[in-house]
Amino acid sequence: MTRMEPLLSVRNLDVAFDTATGPVRAVRGLSFDVGRGEIVALVGESGSGKSNAVLGVLDLVRAPGRRTCDSILFDGQELVGMPARQMRRIRGGRIGMIFQDPMTALNPLIPVGRQLIDLARDHLGLDRAAARTRALSILARVGITAPEERMKSYPHQMSGGIRQRVMIAMALICEPDLLIADEPTTALDVTIQAQIIELVKELQAEFGLSIIWITHDLGVVATLADRVIVMYGGREIETGSADDVFNRTGHPYTQALLDSMPRIDAPEEAELRALPSGRLTSDDSGGCAFSERCPRVFDRCRVEAPPFATLAPAHQARCWLPVDTLASEDVPGASQ
Amino acid sequence: MTTQTQDSLIEVRDLEVHFNVGSGTLGSGNARRLRAVDGVTFDILRGETLGLVGESGCGKSTVGRALLRLTDPTAGRVLFDGQDMGRLGRTALRKMRRHMQMVYQDPYASLNPRMTIGDIVGEPLTVHGIAKGAERERRVADLLELVGLDASAMTRYPHEFSGGQRQRVGIARALAVEPDFFVLDESISALDVSIQAQIINLLKRLQRERELTYLFISHDMAVVRHMSDRVAVMYLGAIVELADSRRIYEAPRHPYTKALLKAVPVPRVEGGKKATIEGIKGELSSPLEKATGCRFRSRCPLAEARCHTEVPLLRAVEKGHLTACHLA
């Protein structure tokens, strides 16, 4: 891809929740870019801050949560400080969203056809007939058979896979530049997940979309991502191309995730290399959040948070002692 | 069909579990039968893990529940250690249940939030009259240690523990009555990847040390491969393939098993190219209708005339490798 200005550029994003025992920082100083036409996977386990990060970008963090951010440039426009009304036009218009549970995004009381038509009229200013034509064509495009019939259905009358397709249609009807997908296939069976992922890849190529795809599943990452951001404790701890992150893994946490997964493509191992449990190291210690669980931990990790170390151009890991490139040549699958 | 009766802890014969759905409100005559489990036959050998995989709604959880008689079968038999569960009276059934335990999916919903960990793990000891007082306490401490928790956990409450630790509590509780058999129904599916591996390793260690027999129910093909000695694949209430784990993953015979494996995303990037996966096209047949042909025919790329009219029976295509496909 040619070097050009990224579609989305986030600088120093923080999301914190006020609790009885003080603020909990869900996202800590996150900065990242999404290039035009690029699929970026935001990977992490529960509590890593990956969902709050995109809620922060979309300004959808609700009280008692708070977002603070230096800058979010979207196609040259500053989103931080943008009036709520204008922000609403961007969400659902130029930025489409799909979630794990379509039932939270679809109105259960309104047939899906009308929801699609309303969206197209609101955001694109189409008249009813034009909006309807557009709704039909997008439903057909996401692989829904008999879209005329389907327009009349209510969300509860559809299977999980069909509902997810309808939500993708809702997200794409305004031809957004950016699609944000938060674990949209996690609740689906693998055979349906595979259909949805292949559909998204086709649509991405066709519309030249940029995508942020949030997931905990490294298998899904390998099928989709151009670039990967691994999150832990609210921070990005490794970022690089999918090739770098999978094949020249830098951060011990990423390596541990890869090692601890049972897989269908590798010789069987008697025992999985499990990561020990452990709490996030508290901010007060000043150390690396992963230090309590890290197999490579040494004194410095416990007192001083590591900055990004550049392992290769556009491949960085927040670690004092990144996984040795030579040692990681015996990648999972090739190991004995 | 099977000749392994002497090694079988559990024998399931022509098991059917049907549910009435659409109750026919006000006599509208809409009552229909959902064929959740529609005639399955298999054995679970002593000391093995039998994996049971399939997509949501295929009936795998219902099989697990019927084995423990948490659901009454509509037809068929389940023999535990040679005894027909269906013929046991209430008292005998309760005694029998000591030998079989279930570990559930959600470690948040399956532990009573108002009970201490000590009481949760100790309750089965009281219920089955195994131990009380100081003896009970000693046993609970042992059980907690066995699953990798500190005995000091006894006085604490579930909310003080993480998902992985709660699942350890659930396993300790199931172990309390010294059972022979566990039904593990999606027992690690709700856990984070890094924690899943710990629990998998724990379950495998306990199986070795205590000679446990497992039915491991999951939708996750990779986890099932890692856990199981043999694997049964279910589709719409029926077993379509059953074989050694290695054969299922390396030389599957049923088109459905093959399709399932092709849909699993693998965490591997080769030559800088994204991995590809394939979905299954076509619509699922209705579980409300009695099968008149192969249940998978509506989605099968190979289906021919015979598949529409003749139900394929589970038959051996090789020793110990069963499949229900006319074309396999």
Interface residues (C-beta under 8 A of the other chain):
Chain A: E45 S46 D189 V190 T191 I192 Q193 A194 Q195 I196 I197 E198 K201 H216 D217 L218 G219 V220 V221 A222 T223 L224 A225 S241 A242 D243 F246 N247 A256 L257 L258 S260 M261 P262 R263 I264 D265 E268 E271 L272 R273 A274 L275 P276 S277 R293 P332 G333
Chain B: E55 S56 S162 G163 G164 Q165 D192 V193 S194 I195 Q196 A197 Q198 I200 N201 K204 H219 M221 A222 V223 R225 H226 M227 Y249 A259 L260 L261 K262 A263 V264 P265 V266 P267 R268 V269 G272 K274 A275 T276 I277 E278 G279 I280 K281
